[in-house]
């Protein structure tokens, strides 16, 4: 047996948002698995760009806005993908306050345009829509959010992704559940991802890295906020595993959480201090001024994925932070990308732990 059951060897796979942080890592992994990858996204928001640095010349690279329904339809008709990973989004909370209309247009109507293109594309069998852990209505009890908890969202980003969950459920029930449809649509709700290659604005680790390279301290908002931190490869292994099993089992077409468990659920302050153990140039200060609302505590219950998909996290938080620091230090000090090394190490660790998808 090969990794992910050999499903991706020669398979036609579309990744939306391939120029972003998670998308670029996913394309790298898919290419290493032998997939024929098509990417659909906007230009990278920031420079440097992990996607540009990877130089994956054998990927069909389309710079298309999801809000352009005709262009999205054309790409699917031309390439006839069998599996789609939908990662394209406006993913930043603070930006969503500044640009609420654009956030909803991309995260909701952009998804609808993709789903309508899928309806007209007979080759598609599996679609994994990556949303977020922020789709849940805030609760005050200590347990992690479960997939059947109420959806909500205080800020425009969170609300738009909760809407994307409802849209996915609507299309699944209205159009993809009939005998005539072969499409299996699932949503994946992951926690906060970190790792090398992220240079987005208003995200903790990239902001820390930028400040460190300038010899400055980062002013941190909401240091007490608790989040489920995980290496970027953790949810991506979940997406790939989910698609692998969806290919054979339509009953898995539902929502799934992918989180690090209790050990990875720490405050912003704790994460910055622990990351600084691996990169001493990192320094932080706290901003006591009023900030836009963000949930104080986000915990995910990923027991369903562990029990039904045989998925679980591979790296501890300390291993994740050490790998993340090493990646950025290698890039900034020597211009080296550690992405393939991290991918190989992650897969080897999963094999050693006996995870089914890695055998």
N, C-alpha and C positions, 0 to 999 in steps of 0.2 A: 504494500500500500504506500502511496506517495502522499505528500502534504495536501490536506483538504481533499483526500480521495482522488487526486488527479483531475478534479472537475475543471480546473481552469486551463489545462493544457489545450492550446489551440482554440479556446473559447472566445467568441466575440463579446467584449465587455465594454460598456460605455460608463465613463465616470464623469459626472458633472461636478464642477468645482475642482478640476484636476490641477489648476494652477495655485490653489491654496495650500495651507499647511497640511491638513489631513489628506486632502486629495492627492498631493504630490507623493506623499508616503504610500498611499494606497496604489497609485499607478506603478511606483517602483516595485512594490511587492507583487502585483499582478504580472508585471513583465518578467520578474524572476520565476514566476510559476508557469510561464509559457503562454499567457493570454495575449490575444490580439486586442489592443486597447485603443479606444477612441476617447478623446477628452473634449469636453464642452464647457467653456468658462469665459469669464472676463480676463483681461490682463491682470497680473498680480498687483495687489494694492500697494505693496511696499518693495523697496530694494534695500538689501539683497533679497533674492527670491530663491527659495529652496527648489522650486520647479525649474527655474532657469539654470541653477547650479548643477542639477542632475543631468542636464543635456541628453534627455531621452529622445533621440532623433527619430526612433521608429514608432512613435505614437502619433496617430492622426490628431492634430491639435487645432481645434476650432475655437476662435474667440467670438463667442456668441452670447448675447444677453437672453436670459430665460424669458424676459418680458416680450421677446420677439417670437411669437408662436409659430409663424411660418418658417423661420430659420431653424427652430428646434425640430419641427416636423421634417424638414428637409434632411437634417443630419441622420435622423433615425431611418428614414426611407433609404438613404444612400448606403448606410453601413449595416442595417438589419441586426442590431445587437441582440444577444441572447440573454444577457444579464446586465442590469443597470444598477449602479450605486449612485444615488442622488445625494451629493454633498454640497452643491452650490447653494449659497445663501448669503444674506447680510447677517453676519454672526456676532456682532458686537452690541452689547447692551447700551453703552453710552452713545454710540453712534445712532442707535435706534431712537434715542430721545431727540437727537438733532435732525434725523431724517425718517420720521415715522411713516410717511407715505411710501417712500422708496423701499423701506423695510418690508412693509406689507405687500407691496407690488411684487417684489422678488420672492419673498418667502411663501406667499400664498398663491398669487396669480401665476408666478413662474412655475410653481409645482403643478398647478392645473394645466398649464400649457404642456408640460412634460407628460402628464398623465393622458391627456388627449392625444398626444403624439404616439404614446404607447398603444392606445386603443386602435390606432390605425396601422400598427406595425406588428404583423403576425409572428415575427421571429422572437419577440420578447417572452421569456418564461418566468424570470425572477426579477423583482425590483425591490431593492432595499433603500428605504428613505431614511437618511440619518437626520434626526431632529436634535433633541437636547434634553438634559436632565431638568431644564428650567421650564418644561411644559406643564408642571404640576401646580395646582392651586396651593398656596402656602399653608402648611399646617404647623401646629405647635408641639405635637408629640414627638418623642425622640426617635421613633422608628424611621427607617429609610422609606422613601417613596416606593410604592409598588405600582405595577403596570395598570391596575384597576382603580387607582386613586383618582379623584377628580382632576380634570385639567383646568388650567387657569393661566396666570401670567400678569404680573403687575405692570411691567415695562413693555414697550412696543415689541422688542425682540422676543421676549418670552411669550407674549400673547400671540404674535404672528406664528411662532412654532407650534403653539397649542392649536391654532387654527389649522396648521399643516397636518397635525395629527387627525383632526376631525375630517379634513378633506380626504386624507388617505383612507380613513375608515369608510367614508361615503363612497368613494370610487371602488373600493374593495367590495362593498356590499351591493352597489348599484350596477357595476359593470364587469367586475372580475370574479364574481362568484358563480356565474352561469356555466353550464356545461360547454357552451361555445367558446368561453374564454380560457386560455391556458396560462394567464398571468397570475403569479403569486406575489402579492404585495405585503411587505412587512415594514414596520418602522423600528428604528433603533435609537434609544435614548441613552446617551453616554455622558459621563461626568467630564470634569475639566481636564483637558489633555495638555500635556507638556512634552517637551522633547526637542531635539535639535532641529533647526530649520524654520522655526516660527519667528517671524519678525513683525507680526501684526501690532498695530497701535492698541493701547488700552487693554493689553493682556499682561499678566503679572511677570512671567518669565522673560518675554521679549523686552519689556520695559526695564527689568533688572539688568539684562545683558547690555542694553544700550547705555544705561547709566554707568555700568562698570567699565565699559570700553572708553567712556569719556572721563573716567576718574571721579564720578559724581555719585552722590547718594540718591536713591529713588524715593520720592515722596509717595507713600502707600496710603490708599484710601481703604477704609473698612478692614483694619488689620485683624479684627476678631472674627470676620466672616469665615465660616467653615464650608469647605468644598470637598468633593470627592476627586482627588488628584490621581491621575494615572498617565503612564507613558502613552504616547500616541499609538504605538503598536498594539496596545491592549484592546481598545474598542475596534480597531481595524481587524484584529483576529476574530473578534466577535461578528463583525459584518461578514467577513469571508466565510466563517463557520455557518452563520445563519443562512447565507445564500446557498452554501453547499447542501444543507439539509432541506431547504425550501425546494430545491431542484427535484427532490424525490417525494416530499411530504407537504401537500397543500395546507394541511391543518396548522402548520406553523406560521401561516400568514396572519400575523397579529403584531402587537407592540412588545418590545423587549428592552429591558434595562441592561446596560453594561457598565459596571462600576467596580471600584477597587476594594470594596469592603471596608470594615471599620478601620483597619490599619492605614488606609489612604485618606481617611476623612479627617483633615486637620485644618487649623486656621491659616489664614494668609500669613500671619506673623510667624507661626511655627514653620511653615514651608520656607519662608525666606531665610530664617536662621539655619535651618537644616541644609538648604542649598548652599549657604555661605560656607559651610564646612568643606565643601568641595571646590569652592572658588572664593578665595579670601578677599578679592577685590569688590565683592558685592556688599553694598551698604544701603541701609534703608532709614528713612525718617517717616513719621506718621503725620498725616494731614487731619487736623481736628475740625476742619470746616465742614459745612453741610454738603452732602453728596446726593446725587440721584438715587432713588430707591433701588436696592438690590436685596434679595433674600438673605437673611442673616445666616441661615443654616440650610444646606442642601446635602441630604444623604440619600443614597440609592440602595434599594434592595435588589440585588442581581441574582437572587436565589433561583428564579425561574430559568434563567439562562444556564446556570450551573447544573440544575437538575435535568432540564429537558434538552439542552443543546450540548451538554458535556463541555461547557466553556468555563474557564475561570482565569483570573489574572495570573500572569507568569512572574512578573518582577515585583519585589517589595518597593515601598516608597523610597527607601534609601538607595536601592539599586537604580531606580528611575532617576533620582536626583543626580547620582554619580554619573550615569550615562549622559544625562542632559548637560551637565557641566563640562564633561569631557568633549562632547560634540562641539559646543560653542568655543571652548578653548582651542581645540584643534583647528577650527575654522578661522578664528581671529588671529591666532598666533602663527599658524603654518599654512593657512588657506586650504586645509584638508577637509573633505567631507567624510564623516563617519557613518553615513547612513547605511551603506551595505554591511559594514561591520556590526552595527546595531541590529539590523535585520537578521543576520546570520546568528548572532549571539542569542537573540530572542527565540528564534526557531529551535536552536540547540537546547536552550533551557526548557522549552515546552516539551521537546522530545524526552529530555532527561526526567521530567516530571510525569511522563506518561500520558500527556494530554492526547486524546483520541485524534484530533485534527492534525497533529504534527507527526503522527507515526507513518 
